[in-house]
């Protein structure tokens, strides 16, 4: 018996997120797609499942593709366990803690990290030091975090980090890039 089971996708939330990101009403999407407002409302609330043809019409109205909407869809009532892995060596490594295409991403970094690499994510991110210690430079300031400390970074914050203690483990949880969680900030 496996820990992971594929569930049917709920495309309604993806349609709603995309429509809201474009600041469109159901009436506008209905007009553009040729579908009714009640039907679109049922789709967004997962009370109706659109046919392939209807999904393509909705996608066109939302200036995207059916494939993109399906990729951003939520799995219906799923539970997924990611088991711990035994490290093959003491070399630095990264492992994903969430499988599939979801509203959040979580990764575990063990060992040192490329301190020269700068990150800037569109959406919010949380860093948690599970073991060891790290130095983080964010928006021109330096921070030292030790076991149990967290740092929350809003979308758009430039940052880089490095482990300062051997066998450091850092868990990074972020809102997925395909989610329109924040609007682009002016630079």
N, C-alpha and C positions, 0 to 999 in steps of 0.2 A: 504494500500500500504506500503510495507516494504522498508527499506533503503538498504538492502543487497540482491543482486541477484547473484547467481552462474553463472559464465561465462565459456565458454569452455577454456581449458588450451592450452597454446602455449608451446609445449615441445622443440621447436627449440633452444631457448636461453639456456635451461638447457643442451641440448646436446652440444652446442658450449662451454659453460662454462666448462663442464666436459672434453671435448676434449682438450681445451686449458690448463686446470689444469694439464693434463697428458702430455702436450707438444707434442701432436700428430697432424699430418696433416690429411686433409680429405682423402688423398690417402691411408694412413696407416689404417684409420678406414674403408675405403671401402674394402681394402684387407682383413682385419680381419673379416668383417661382410658379405662379399660377395655381398654387395650392391654397386651401382655405385656412383662415385664422384658427378655427377650432381644431383642425387637424394638426397644424403646427404646434399649437398649445399642447395637444395630446402627445406629440412626439417629444417636445421638450420635457414633459413630465413623465416620460417613459410609460405612458398608457397606450401608445400606439407605436408600432414598429414600421418605419417607412420601407417601402419597396426600394429596390436598387434605383429604379427610375426616379422615384420621389426624392430619394436621398441625393441624387445627382442634381435635381432641380433646386433643392435647398442649398446644396453646396455652391452652385452657380450664383444663386441669389446672395450668398454670403461671401462671394469672391474667393472661394477656396475649392478644394476637390473633395469628393466623397472619401477618397483614401485618407486625406488629412483629417476629416471628421471622425472616421473610424479609428485612426491612430490616436486621436485625443479622447476617444470614448472611455467611459469608466467600466470596469468589469462589474458585472452584477454580483453583489454579495459574495465576494471572494475572500478566502483566507489562504495565505501563502507563508510557509515557514522556510526560512533560509538557515540551514544548519551551519554551525561553526566548521571551519576548515582547519586541518592541522597544517601549520606552515611547513613548506618543503625545505626552506632554508631561512637564515636570518636576514636575507636580503629584503629591502623595502618592498612593500606590496600594497595593492589596493584591491578591495573586493566590494562588489555591490551588495547592499543589504536588502534591496527591493528589486524584484524581477519584473520585467514588463514595462509597459508605458502607463505610468500613473501620475497623479497630481503632485507627488513628491518623489525626490530621489534621496537615497541615503547610501553613503559609502563609508567604509572603514579603511583608514590608512595606518599601516604598521611600519615602524622604522623611520628612517630619514625621508625627507621629501625634497624635491628640487626647490630650494629656497629662492632661486633666481626667477622662477616662474610667477608672473603676476596674474591674478584672477580678477575678473569683473563679471559677475553674473547679473542677468536681467532681473531676476527675482530674489526674494529674501533667502537667507541661509543661516543655519545655526551650526556652530562648531563646538564639539564636546570633547574634552580631553579625558579619555577613559583610563589611560596609564601614561606615566612619564610627564614631559613638559614640552611646551612649544613657545616660540617667539613669533608673534604675528605683527606685521606692519600693515596698518589700515589707514588710508587717507592721511599718510604722513606721520602717524603716531605709532610708537612701538608698545606692544603689550606682551607680558609674560603670563602664560596660563599653565597651571599645574593640574594634576589629577583631580577631576571633579569640577573643574572650571568650565564655563561656557562663554561663547561670544556670539552675539546676534549681529548680523550684518544685513542692512537693508539692501534691496536691489540697487545695483549701480556702484556700490562701494568697491573701490580698487583695493586689493589686498594680496599679500604673500605671506607664507609661513614656513617655518622649519622646526624640526624636532631638535631639542637641546639635550635630550637624555636617550640612551639606547633603549630600544624596544618600546618607544612611545607609540600609543594607539590613539588616533583621533577619529571621531565619528562626525561626518558632515551630513547634515540633512538640509535639503533645499527644495523650494517650490520648483516644480518642473519647468523647464524653459518653454514648453509648448503652452503653458497656462499664461494668460494675460493678467498676471497678478498686479503689476504696476504699469503705469504709463511711462513712456520714455521721458527721462528727466532732461531738461535742457543742459547742455554742457557749455 
